[in-house]
Amino acid sequence: MTTFFFRILLCLIFFPLSLSAQKSITLEDCFSFFKFYPQSGADFQYLKDGVHYVEADRDGELHIRDVRQEDFDSTIVMKLPDEVRSFDQFEFSDDETKLLLRTETEPIYRHSVLARYFVYDIKTQQVTALSDKGKQQFTAFSPDGNKVAFVQDNNLYIKDLSSNQTVQITYDGEANKIINGLPDWVYEEEFSPVDGDGMVATRWSPDGSTLAYIRFDESLVPEMGLTWYDGDMYPRRSSFKYPKVGQPNSVVSVHMYDWRMRKSIGTLMGLEKDDYCPRIHWTPNNELVMTRLNRRQDTLDLLVAKPDLAIYDEEDKTRWVPTRLLLEETDQAYVDVESENKLVFLEKSPHFLWMSERDGWNHIYKIPADRASKEPAMDLTRGKFDVTSFYGVDESRGKFYFQAATPTPMDRQIWEGDLNGGDARLLTPPSGTHSADFSPTFDYFTHTWSNANTPPVVAICDRNDDTLRVLTKNERVRKLRQEYSFVQKEFFQFPLADGTLLNGWIMRPAVMDSLKRYPVLLDIYGGPNSQTVQNQYDGYMGSWHQMLVQKGYVVASVDNRGTGARGRDFRKCTQLQLGKYETEDQIAAARYLGSQPWADPNRLGIWGWSFGGYLSTSCILKGADVFKMAIAVAPVTNWKWYDSAYTERYMHTTADNAKGYEDNSPVNFAKLLRGDNYLICHGITDDNVHWQQAVEMIDALIKANKIFETYYYPNRNHGIYGDNATRHLFTKLTDFLMEKL
């Protein structure tokens, strides 16, 4: 008996010592050294033969490797001048005889960049600058590899590599007025595909004879000003066109240029002043398909045009290309155009593949290319799950490849589908998040897998998912997780009052005192079709969450109504009242977590960025009796001050939905704030969610005589990074929540 109590005494004495021996995570680890950030595997491109791929090394050389032989290495030795050797991106021509190399890259907005481009001929080892008149914003090889289209100073050009001559296609390009071949700000931000690097507004026809491009006339779009503090006597000011709710959008038109005749073919018919054109595609037989989306975004049409049917209007002295309707898609809320591969034409069959939510879930359909055909559309994927990515078609085998939110909305698996409508075959059975990058022949793919507590494993696999070679297991991060005693992320569900189940994850201290109540921080986003609750590894914010857990906090996240991978009705129920259900659900989540026996219901906090900042602000106001503190970074505070394409998609205009805007804009509820536990942070040169949003919120709080804290970041955009800004911001966020929560 004495021995037993002696052992208990020793445990009580040395237990705190064992906890103190745990390695402590620091802010520097998270946001300066990125100590726990995993590798994503090699960055390479597959070659057309489907068995070789190319990757770049730090010395500016390219290595050809074979997926079947790990030791195979054939180096493409490039004789590059110093100004080109530091290229950060390379692209092969279709015949793989030339390379397009990008250097001196300057970011503009979320996707767009300014850069110098060079063409390298692998056979002759000659390097040719695309232009000697400044940087370019977009480039595209022609299918034969002998021409490159590019945009410079808002005009479109074609460089003939065989003659080294450059032909100017447009002449009316002008800053803040006319853009040829590039998306304007709102198109780049709101219509860039989730599975691409940015919206493409210029495309070559398959035979290389015709170049199609979108022209943006933003003359009537109001300008938004930004102020830059560069250390000069007077601040520098810039402006760009930014259409807000109800304001004029760019007037867009689609044009075709005949390279052989060196002249314009004409302008496509069918677009009205307020229509969007978020995509242009070519069919295999060189017909152009224009996507027309009305401003309310509830009707999408595919219009087809043949270049050789252009007609000349004697009265207007213009050439027009007639269009015919291929498909019409409608939705009472809005039609989604997020994916680049929403539309795929088959080459060996008179059909196209199309992604649609027409049965309530996002699925792939095979549709006759002849609208007059009586053949019904065939659903190639079926079930109560959403297709989340489309990887491509292997027509020779009658197969296609896609990612789906299966077996649960929190997971992602890769499937092989049957073009004839047969059952799909699951390639990646384990739960977690699987993604793929297929070779052109679909014989091999780069397979990336992770789950909530396992860093990514990247491997090259065959079409049966048999591993040929592992590129990384992220052993370094796995060991660090053990050394720093990372806790497990756990998933949970809880019901709303109407019975709807919401998904969440939670991270709790490894050892919890049963006599103690713990503070809870909700980390949220909650925007349309998003997900924070997904069974995949978070190597960035996850380390900060682990640091907070070490400090005694419980961290959780919940996907409210309106988020993705749970079908159309769950996602679009927030229509015309964006933020209402989202706020109610996060308040309900806080009440649920606060009711747990280990939680302190008087110490519930919430924070978020962008839409998450909007939501945390709404929650601290409308849920003031639930939340003790809130942090908002770069939040929207009034929907009428955000861009037209995004906001009108979900809310229509203030003229049509005044109550929806009034009831769901936090700036109107400043008087509800309690205490001094609200922090708002913003970048002054945020081109996306403008500094105006924070300023107006601050002004409303001052008028309501509410106490708050604010941090602002000069010369920083929506991401608030660069020159120590990230670490500085998270130092404040950490200090604030530790003080207030």
N, C-alpha and C positions, 0 to 999 in steps of 0.2 A: 504494500500500500504506500509506504514511504517512498519507494523507488518510483512509483507511478506519478505521484505529485511532484517529485524532483524533476522528472522528465517534462512534465507540463510547465514547470517553472522555467526550465531551460528554454523551452520553445517560446515562451512569452518574452524572455530576455533577448533571444537571438532572432526572433521573427522580424522586428524592425530592421535589424542589421542586414537580413537577407533582402529586404525590400530596397534598402539604401544601396546595396551592391548592384542593383539593376542599372544598366547603362542608361543615362538620360538623353532623350532626344532634344536637340536644340533647334532654334529657328534657323541657325546657320546650316545645320544638316539638311533642313527641309528646303530652304529657299536661296541659299548661297552655293552650297556644294551639291545640292540635289542628290544626297548620299544614297537615298533609297529608291532612286528612279531606275526602272529596269531598262535593259536593252530591248530593242525591237527587232533585232536580227539584221542581217545584211540588207543594204539598200541596193537593189539591182533590178535589171529589166530582162525579161525573157526574150530570146530571139525567136524568129518565126519558125524555126525547125522544131521548136517545142522541147528540145532536150538541152539546149545551151542557154546560159544567161550571162549577163555582163554586169560587173560592178566596178566602181571607181575606187582607187586608193588615194591616199593623202598626197601622193607625188604627182597627181594629175595623169595617171595612166589607167587604162581600162583593162580588166582581166576577163577573158572568156572562160567560163567554167561549165562543166558537164554535170547534170543532175545525177547521172548514173555512176560517175567516177569522182570520188571526193578529191583525189590528188591531181585532177586535170586542171591545167592552168596555161592558157594561151594568151599572152599579153599583146594588146593592141598598143604598140609603141607609137606615141604621138609626138611629133616634133612641133611643139607649140611655143610661141613667143611667151615671154613672161606675163604679159597682160592677159593671156588666155589660160595659162596653166592653173590659175586659181578658180576655174569654173566651178559653179555650185549645182549645175544641172546639165544633163545631157539627154539628147533625144535622137534616135536613129531615123533615117528616112525609111520608107517602106521596103526599098530594095536593100537596105542595110549597107549601103556603100558610102553614106555620108552621115555626119553627126552635126547636130546643132548644139553649140555650147553657150551657156549663159554665164556672164560675169558682171561684176560691179553692180550687184542687185540692190535696189532701193525699194523698200515697201511703200505702197501708197495707202490702200485701204485693206480690208480683210484678206483679199485674194490678189489684188492687182499689184504689179511691180513695174518699175522702170529698170532696164538693164541693157547692157551691150551684148549682142549676139554675134557669134562667129560660126561659119560653116567650115567643117573639116572634112576634106575628101580623103577617105581611108586609103585609096589606091595611090593617089598622087602625093598624099601627105601635104597638100596645100591648105592653107588657112585663109579664109576670105571673110572680111568684116561685112556684116549685113548692110550696114550704113555707116558713113563717116560724118553724118550730119546730126549726131546726137543719139540718145538712147531710144530704145523701142519698148512698146508695152505688150505686144503680142506677136507670136510667130507661129507659122504652120507650114510644114513641108507639103508640097503637092504630092499626089499619089505616086507619080513617077520619080520623085526626088530631085527633079531638075529645077524646081521653082520654090520660092519661099514667100508666102504672104506675111506682111507685118504691118503694124500700126505705129505711126510716128506723128506726134503733134496732132492727134485726132483725125489723121488722114490715113487711108489704106494704100499700101504699095505692094507690088510684086517684083521680086528680084529673080531674074533669069540667070541661073548659075552657069549655064552653058555659054552665054554671051557676056556675062557679068554686067548686064544692063538692068536698070531699075525702071519700072513703069509705074507712074503715079495713077491711082484709080480714082481717087476723090480729091477735090480741091477746096471744099467748103468747111473743112474741119476748123474748129475754133474753140478755145477754152471757154467753158461755161456757156456754150451755145450749141455747137454741133459736134457729135462724136460719130465717127464711122468705124464700124467693125469691132467696137468695144462696148461693154455694158456701161450704163451710167451708174451712179452710186447706188440707187435703190435696187436696180436689177442685180448688181453684183452682190449686194447684201442679202436680198430676199429671194432671188431666183437662182443663185448658184446651187448646183446639185450637192446633196449630202455625200455622194459617192464620186465627187470630182474636185478639181482644184479651183474652180471658178466657172461662172457662166461663159460659154463660148458663143460669140456673136459673129464669127466668120468661119465658113466651112467650104472646102473644096468638094466638087462633085467627084464621084468614084473614078470617072475617066479623066479627071484633071483638066477638063476643058472649060469649066465654069467655076467661078468663085461667087458664093452667096454671102451676103453680109447684112447686118441690121444697122440702120442709121437712126441715131437718137437726136431729136431736136429738142433740146432742153432750154430753149430761149425763154419760155414763159414760166419755168420752174423757179420759185423763190430761192434766193441764196442764203446759206447759213455761214456766218462768220466765225473764224477761230482766231484766237490771240496767242502769239508765241513769245515767250520771254527768253531771249537769247543772250542777254547781257549787254545789249546795245542801249543807247540813250533812250530810244523809243521802241516799244514792243512792235514786233512784226505781225501783220495781219494777213490772213488768207481767207478765201471763201470758196465754197463749192455748192453745187445745186443739190438741194435736199427737199423733196416734196413731202410735206406733212399732210395730216388728215384733211381731205377735202380740197387740197391745193392742186394746181395743175401738175400733171405728170409729163414726162417727156412724150412727145408725139413720135411714135416709132414707125418705120417703114422698112420693108425687106427688098433688097435689090440683088440683081444678078449681073455679073460681068463676064463677057465672053473673051477668054484669053487668046484664042486663035484669031479672032477678028479684031482684038484690041479695042473693044467698045462695049458700052453698057447694053445689056439685053433689055432691061426694063425693071419696073417696080411691080411687086406682086399686088394684086387686087385683094380686097377683103378686110383690111384693117381700118377701123374707125378711130377717131381722135383719142378716145379714152381706153382703147384696147391695149392689153399687154401682149407682147410676143416673147415669151421666156425661152423658147427653143426653136432652132431650125435644124432639120435633118435632111439627108439625101436617101432616096431609095436605091437599091442595087442597080436599077436601070436609069439612073441619073434624073430622077424627078425630085423636086424640092418639096419638103413637107414643112409647112409653117404652123406653129402652135399659136392659136388665137385664144386669149383668155380675157373675158370681159372684166371691167374694173371691179365689179363686186366679187369676181372670182368664183362664181357658182356655175359658170358654163364655159367649157373648154372645147374648142373645135380644132381638128386637124385638117388643114387645107393643103391640097396638092397642086403643084404647078409644073408644067413642062416648059423648059427654056425655049423650045422652038415654036411655041404658040403665041409669042409676044405680038401685040398689035400696036399700031402707031395711031395716036390721037392727033388728028390734024389741027383741031381747035386749040388743044393745050400744048401741042408740040412736044408731047411726052410719049414714052413707050410703056405699055402696061402688059403684065402677064396675067392672064385669067387663072383663077383657081377653082377647084372643085372640092366639095366636102367629102372627106374620107371617114370621119368619125366625130360624133358629138357626145360629150360626157357632161352630165349635170349632177349637182348635189345641192340639197337645200341649204347646206352650210357653205362649203367651198370645195373645189376640186384641187387635190394635192398634185404639185409638180416637183416634188423634192428630188426625185431620182433622175439621174442622167439617162439611165437605161429603162425609163418608163416605156419607151417606144423602141422596138427592135424589129427590123424587117428581115425576113428570111430570104436567102438567096436562091434556094432550090425549091421553094414552094410559094405559091401566090398568097401568102399570109404575112401578118405581122403579129408580134407579141406586144401585149399592152397590160400595164398594171392598173388595177381599178379596185375600188371599194364597193362596187355595185351590189355585192351580197352581204355587206356589213363588215367584211374583213379585206385586207389588202392582198389581192391574189393576182396571178398571172393568167392571161387569157390569150388564146390563139384566134385571130379574127381574119376573115377574108379581106384581101387588099382591094377587091372589087366591091364597092358599096352596094352594087345592084345584086350581088350574089344572095341567094336565099339560104346559104349555109349558115347555121347559127354559130355564134361565138362558142368556143370550147374552153371550159375552165380547166387549165392545166394543173393548178394547185387548188386544193379544197380542204376545208376544215376551219375550226374556230381558232385561227392563229393568223398573224400578219407576216407576210413576206417582207423582210427588212432590207435585203440587197439582192440584186440580180447580177450574176457574174458573167453570163454569156451563153451562147448556143454552139453546140457541136452537131451541125446538121448531118454530117457524114454518118454519125451513129444515132441520130434521132434523139439527142439528149440536150438538156439545158441544166444550168447550175444556179442555185440560189441559196440565200441565207434566210432562215425563218426564226421567229420568236417561239421556239419549241425547246423542251417540252412544257416550259412555263414562260410567261411574258418576260421573266427576268433572265432567261437563257437565250443563246443564239446557236443554232446548229446549221450545218451545211448539208444540202440535199442535192441529189441528182434527179431531175424531172424527165418525163417522157413526152416528146413532142406530139405523140399520138394519143395522149390522154391517159396513159397507163399510170399505175401507182408510182409515186416517187420513192427513191431509195435513199435512206439515211446514210450519209458518209461518216458522220462524226457523232457517235452515240453518247459519249460522256456529257454530263451537264456542265454548265459554264458558258463561256463565250468563245465561239469559234469564228474565225474569219479566214478568207482565202484570197489568194492572188493566183489565178490560173495561167498556165502557159498557153500560147496561141492554139495548140492542138488539143488542149484539155487532158493531156496524158498525165500531167504533173501539176501540182499547185503548192504554193507556199502556205503552210497551215500555221496559224497563230491561235493558241489556246491559253486561256487563263480562267481562274475563278476568283471569287472574292478574297480568298486568302492564299492564292498561289500566283506568283509572278509569271508573266508570259513564257510559254514554251513555243519556240519557232522552229519548224521543221519543213523539209521538202518531202512531199508525199506523192504517191501515184494516185490514180483516180479511185482506188479502193481504200485510200487513206492509210496505206501501208507506208511507214516511215522509211525513207531512203537515207536521209541525213538530218541530224539535229543541228540547227544553226546556233541556238542558244537555249539554255535552261534557266538562265539568270541565277546561277548558283551563288553568285556574290550577294545578291539581294536576299536570297533564301537564308543564307548564313547570318546576314545582318538582322533579319527578322528574329532569329533565335537569340542573337547576342543582345538585342535591345528588348527582348521579351514582348514582341508585338502580340496583341490580343487578337482573337478571332472576330471577324465580322459575322454577325448572325442575322438571319432573315426572320421576319415576323409578319403577321397579318392582323388587322383589327377591323371590326365592322363599323360602318357609319350608322346613323339612326335608321336609314332606309334599308339596311342590310347589305349595302355595297361594301365589298372587302377592299381595303387598300393595302398595298405592299409596302414594307419598310425594312430597313436594316438598322442594326444597333451595335455599338461597341462599348463594352463596359470594362472597368478595371478588373484585372485578373483575380484579385482577392478583394472581396467586398465585405465590409463589416456589417453584420446583420442588425446592429444597433444604430447604424448611421444612415441618413438619407442623403442621396447624391444629387447634385445639380445636373440638369439635362440641357444639352444644346442641340437644336434642330438645324441641320445644314441642308438647305433646300435650293431647288431651282423651280420646278413646277410648271414651266412654260409649255405651250402646245406641242404635243408629240415628242416631248423630251422624256428622259428617264435618268434619275439618279440611283434608283434601286435596281441594279442590274448585277448579275452574277459574273462580274469581271474584276480584274485587278485594277486598283487605283494607286498608281505609283507616285502621284503628285500630291493631291490634297490628302490622300490616305496617310501620309507620314505626319502631317499636321494633326490629323485626328488622333493618331497614336500618341502624339506628344500631349494632347489635351487629356487623353485617357490616363496617361502617366501622372498627370497633375490632379487626378481625382474627378474628372468629368465623365459623364455618360454622353456619347455623341450618337445621334440618330438621324435618319433621313426617311421621308415618306413621299411616295409618288401620289399626288392628289388626282382627282378627276381632271381630265383634259390632257393627261400625259399619254405616252405612246405604248404600242405593242399590245393593246387590249381591245382592238377593234374600233370601228368608226364611231359607234354611239358613245363609248366611254371617252373617246378623244374629242368629239365635237359637241358634247353636251354643254360646253361653256360658251357656245356661240351667242353673240350680242351682249354678253355680260362677263367679259374676260376679267378674271380675278375674283368673282363672287364665290363660286364653288371652291376654287383653289384656296381662298382665305378660310372659308368655313372648314375645309378638310384639314388644313394645317392646325387650326385651333382645336379641332377634334382630336388630331394626333397628339397635340400637347396635353390635352386633358387625359387621353388614354395613358400616355407615358407617365404623367404625373400621378396617376392612380396606382402605379406599381409599388409594391411594398418597399423597394429600395430607392424610390425617387422622392425628392423634395419638391412638392407641388408649388412651393413658393419660390423656387429657383429654376424656372423654365425660361430658356433663351432661344433666340432664333436669329439666323443670319443667312444672307444670300447675296448673289452678284447678278446684276442685270435684271432679268425677270425675277430671279431669286431675291434681289434687293427690293424690287417692287413689292413682292409678296411678303417679305419680312417687315417692310414699312406698313403695309396694309394690316398685317397681323398685330403689330404692337399698338396700332390705333384701334382697330375693331375688336381685338382680343386683349385689351389692356388689363382685364381682370384675370387673364391667364398667363401672359408673358411678362416676366420681370424686366427683360432687356431685349434689344434688337440691334443688329448691325446691318446696314444696307450699303453695298458698294455699287456705284454706277446705276442707281435705280431709275426706272421710269416712275414718275410721280403723277403724271397726267397723260392719259392716252392721246389726247388731242395734239400733244407735242411730239409724238413719235411718227415714224415714216408712214406714208400712205399705203404702200403695198402690204406691209405686215399688219397694221392696225385695222385697216378696212376689211381685210380678209376675215377677221374675227369679230369686228365691231360695226362694220359699215361706217357711215360718216356721222358726224355730230348732228347733221340735219335730219338724218334718218333714225338716230338712236341716241338722242340727247340724254335720256335718263340713264342708259347704260354707261355713258361716259361719266356722268355726274356721280353715280352710285359707286363706281369702281376705280376712281382716281384718288389716291391717298391725300393729295394736296387739299382736298375738300374736307378732310377729317382731322386736320392738325389739332383741333381743340380737344380731341379724345386722348391725347398723349398724357400719361401719368408719370410723374417723377422725372429724373434726368438720365434715363437709361437708354437713350437712343443715339447711335453714332451713324453719321452719313459721310461717305467718302466718294470722291469723284475725280476723274482726270479732266483738267480744264480744256484740253484739246481732244476730247472724245468726239469723234465724228459720227458715232452711232447713236448712243444715248447722250444727248448734249448736256453740257454743264448747266444749261438752262434748267434742266429738270431738278437738279439739286438746289440751285439758287432759288427757284420758285417755292420749293418745299421749305427751305430755310426761312424764306420771307413769311410764309404762312405760319410757321412755328413761332416766329418773332411776334407777329400780329396777335397770335393766340397766347402770348406770354408764356411759352413753353421753353424749358431748358433742355439743351441737347449738346452734343459734341459733333465737330466736323473736321475732316482732314481733306485737303484738296491737293492735287498733284499737277503742277505746271508742265506743259509740253508732253503730257502723257495721254494716250488714247484710251479706248474702252478696256484694254487689258492691263493698264497701269504697270508697265514693266520698263526695264532699262535703267542703268545708272543707279542701282541699289533700290529702286522703287518698290519692287516686290517684297523684299525683306523688310523694308521700312514700313510698308502697309501692314504686313502680318505681325510685325512687332506691336503696332498700335492695336490691331484687332485682338491679339492675345492679351495684352495688358488691359484692354477695356473689358473683355468678358471676365477676366479674373477679378477685376475690381467690382464689376456690377453683378456678377453671377456667383 
